[in-house]
């Protein structure tokens, strides 16, 4: 049995919250909440959530794999933009 998809709101919130914790500790909150910047966590979180929903709704395994590949690339890009080292 595979992983159950998370509801979109939880996906959005999880992405933003996990990254926001790191920025709060480092005193870098403003650059991650300003809607004019590409480091805005709210906008990034919706992009991630949208891709997760697309993966969940994919009709074929091939289509799902393609979306998950896009998701991985976008998460990597956002982590680089935000200055986060991936584990």
BELNOR-V882068 format. One record per backbone hydrogen bond with DSSP energy under -1.0 kcal/mol. CO is the residue of the C=O (numbers start at 1). NH is the residue of the N-H. If there is no record, write none. Layout:
co:nh
CO:NH
CO:NH
//
This chain:
co:nh
7:11
8:12
9:13
10:14
11:15
12:16
13:17
14:18
15:19
16:20
17:21
19:23
20:24
21:25
22:26
23:28
29:32
30:33
30:34
32:41
34:37
37:40
40:44
41:45
42:46
43:47
44:48
45:49
46:50
47:51
48:52
49:53
50:54
51:55
52:56
53:57
60:64
61:65
62:66
63:67
64:68
65:69
66:70
67:71
68:72
69:73
70:74
71:75
72:76
73:77
74:78
75:79
76:80
77:81
78:82
79:84
//
